[in-house]
């Protein structure tokens, strides 16, 4: 390493003016040792640089055909150093056939010019294909180029990483496109099943406003639903619920559950019986699914609200500037068991009272616990005006932090109209 070294001085050496003194001899000897050590250190550093950069240097004499390679070029080509370097004309035998044109163009260009040129091509090293970059510069002598020298670098790892990145970007783009298409389908299905409410439903004794708030994350659109409709006997059906899961399966199960409720409501049966029937449906027809629900009937003649629940958060009652959750009657999750009956609870609503039904997406967030979310919802509900529910729900949503990025939510607000404001 480092090439031939100059001989060390001996005591018989002379300098101009006479023989060397002992001190001069020692100093000269020390200088030459230091130069050798520096040359050896530089050679080691160059070897490290070639290894770390996966590159080496090469030189070919165009007149004699002689060639010289650094150690790492043999590593790049997978060649035994005892075999010596590959001659420039024989390089073509190592190159993949489809890349021969790149090698030919590189060699033709370097012998025709004076500037460095470079090209990339692939070689076969044993059973594997390697990507190489070669930068060559002509050696100019009397009468023109007498040789070429330059650097050979193995860039297989870099090209493999680029291919992985390109494929990852392609897959990510496809995933985004699929997610956007799936969201479009899910929203279309929800709108077909659960049309976006516009404004309020005004009745002689009450006003009703509803909201569906989709999750910020398209993958988390789920099975939240609501229903508010007048019945033939004069009562008002008020219902809200949530089917477990997200995506198209949850939306499909939500559609079955909601449509079943609409049909069963025509029987005139109370909420506890409706919940019992829906529980049977989930147990036997919606496999591996559970759901929560609140179902109630508002008697518009007496303002009595009679309701039952199945594992769902109880409604919030706003009265005289205060708000609290109602005490729920007994009722287990739909699809959990068929052995426990559902119970009813009743409350007589007064003029100016407001009742807020909601799904857990309103109050549950990953960044806070359920009790904190409920407290925020109760506090925001106190500000709901019984006569401007549509705008009031917008303010309530803003007050509790806006839409939930992880879950969708439904809200259903019922305001009892006072005698002086009936229309």
C-alpha positions, 0 to 999 in steps of 0.5 A: 500500500502507498507505492514504493518508498524512498530508501532511508538515509545511512551514515555514509550519505553525503550532503552538499558541503560534507558528510551528514552530522548525526543530528541531521541524519536523525532528523532526515530519518524521522522525516522519512518515517513520518512521510511513510506513515502519512502515506500509509494512513492515506492509503488506509483512508482511501481504502475505507472511502472506497469500501464505504462508498462501494466504489473503486478506481480503474485505468486502461491503456488504449495502446498497450491494453494494460489495465489496473484496478483498485482492490474494491473494483474486484469486489464490485465485479465479484472477480478474483484479484489473481485473475487481474482486471478485465480489459476494456473490450472484454467489459461487454461480456459482463454487461446485461445485453439490454444495457450494452448500448449504454456502455458502447456510448460511454466508451465512444464518447470518452475517447472522442472528447476531453471531459469526464463522462458517465453512464449507468448499466447492469452487470451480472455478478454470479446469480445476482444483477448489480447496478453500476455507475462508471465515470471515465476521463480520457488520458491525453498524450501526444497524438490524442487519447492514450487511455482512460481512467475513472471511478466505478461505483456499485449503486445497487442499494440506492436503486433498490431503495428508489424502487421501493420508494417508488412502489411505496408511493404508488401503493400509497396513492392507490390506497388513497384512491381506494379510500376516497372511492370507499368514502364516496360509496359509504357517503352515498349509501348513508345519504340513501339510507339516512338523508342529510336533515335540512332545518327543523321538523316543526310540530304543533307542540314541539320542534325537532332538529337533527344532525349527522356529523361524519368522522374526520377519518373516512375509514371511521364512518360507521353505523350511527342513525336517528329517526324522528317521525309522526305516527298515525296515532298522533305520537312522535317517534324519537330514536337514535342508535349506533351499530358496532364497527365502521365502514360498509358492513356497519352501514349495511347493518345500520340500514337493516336495523333502522328499516326494521324499526320503522316497520315495527313502529307501525304495530303501535307497540311501546319502546320496550317491545320494539327493543326486544324485537330489534334485539332478536334481529341482531342476535339471529340475523346480524351475526357478530354485531352489536348495537345501542339504541334509545327509542321513545314516543312523545305524546304530543297531547300530554308531552309525556316522553316514554322511552327505553334504551339498549346500552345507550347513553341517556338523553340530556334534559335541559330545563330552566337553565340547567341540564342533566342526563336522565336516569336510564331504564334497564336495557342491555346492548342489542345482540348481547343476550336474549334473556333480559327484558327491556324496561320503560321510563317516562317523563312529562316535558314542560313548555320550553324543555329541551331533550337532547339524544346523541350517540357516543361519537359526540362525547368519546374522544381518544384525547379525553375520557367519557366523563369529561366528554359528557360534562362538556356536552351537558354544559353546552346543552344548557345553552341550547335555545328551545326555539332555534334548535338548528343553529343551536346544534351548530354552536353545541358541536363547536363548543365540544370541539367540533367533529370527532376524527375517529367516530361519527355522531348523530344528534337529535334535539326536541324542544317543547313549544310554550303556549305563547309561541305556538304557530 
